[in-house]
Amino acid sequence: MLTLDALRNYGANVETGLSRCANMEALYLRLVKICIEELNSPALGDALKQNDINRAFEIAHKLKGGVANLALDPVAVPLFQLTELLRNKTPGDYDKLYGEISEQASILASLLN
């Protein structure tokens, strides 16, 4: 079940995320749920597989903004790294970072049950 304590145990900075939602717990949890659903979408992985760097950047940048605002720190770190590589069109092992993002997204998704 998605709760503040479950998010704290995950490593989210819940107090920071809540403060960005005017300390409205229901709003924060609703936005986290939406973010989790977006993180678990195949769109980023598909764009990376197709080597569509521009589309992958747009998706990663959007996801990064969401997780940063909600202070979902464990998934924010690899998203920040991937976003910057894509922004600069730096060749690299995108698969490794995407794997970390996917792993964190799965952990978050397990909190929804």
Secondary structure, DSSP 8 states (H G I E B T S, - for coil): ---HHHHHHHT--HHHHHHTTTT-HHHHHHHHHHHHHHHTSSHHHHHHHTT-HHHHHHHHHHHHHHHHHTT-HHHHHHHHHHHHHHHTT----HHHHHHHHHHHHHHHHHTT-
